[in-house]
Amino acid sequence: MKVKIAENLKFYRKQAGLTQEALANMLSGKKSLISNYENGYSTPDIYTLCRLAEIFDVTLDELVEPYEEPETEDK
């Protein structure tokens, strides 16, 4: 199982009309923090995820949205 945090974070940020810098300021961080999250270089901790869900007015489930990877057959 994988989670789509990076993709969802970018989607909800753009939907809210926020720049990376504006969102970083709301989290008391730097623009590079959000860039790293959106590019999958790092993952927000649970406290940051809760704050992001609050900012975007979504549930944690909506923010992390796990999904199953298709199984590949070995031949």
C-alpha positions in Angstrom: 0.0 0.0 0.0 1.2 3.5 -0.9 -0.1 6.9 0.0 -0.5 9.8 -2.3 0.4 12.6 0.2 2.7 14.4 -2.2 0.1 14.5 -5.0 -2.8 15.4 -2.7 -0.8 18.1 -0.9 -0.1 19.8 -4.2 -3.8 19.4 -5.3 -5.3 20.8 -2.1 -2.7 23.7 -2.0 -3.6 24.8 -5.5 -7.3 24.3 -4.9 -6.9 26.7 -1.9 -5.1 29.2 -4.0 -2.0 29.1 -1.9 1.6 29.3 -3.1 4.2 27.0 -1.6 5.6 30.0 0.3 2.2 31.0 1.7 1.5 27.5 2.9 5.0 27.2 4.4 4.4 30.5 6.3 1.2 29.0 7.7 3.2 26.1 9.0 6.1 28.3 10.3 8.4 26.8 7.7 10.3 27.6 4.6 9.1 27.2 1.0 11.5 24.4 0.5 9.6 22.4 3.1 6.5 22.3 1.0 8.5 21.7 -2.2 10.1 18.6 -0.5 6.7 17.3 0.6 5.2 17.8 -2.9 8.1 16.2 -4.6 8.1 13.2 -2.3 11.6 13.9 -0.8 10.2 14.1 2.7 6.9 13.3 4.4 5.1 15.5 6.9 4.9 14.2 10.5 1.5 13.5 12.0 1.2 17.0 13.6 1.9 18.7 10.3 -0.5 16.4 8.6 -3.2 17.4 11.1 -2.4 21.0 10.5 -2.5 20.6 6.8 -5.9 18.8 7.0 -7.2 21.7 9.1 -5.9 24.3 6.6 -7.4 22.6 3.6 -10.6 21.6 5.6 -10.3 17.9 4.7 -9.9 14.8 6.7 -6.6 13.0 7.3 -8.0 10.2 5.2 -8.6 12.5 2.3 -5.1 14.0 2.6 -3.2 10.8 2.7 -5.6 8.6 0.6 -3.9 5.2 0.6 -4.2 3.1 -2.5 -3.2 -0.4 -3.5 -0.6 -0.9 -6.1 -1.6 -3.4 -8.8 0.1 -6.7 -8.3 2.5 -7.8 -11.0 2.8 -11.4 -12.2 6.2 -12.9 -12.4 6.5 -15.0 -15.5 
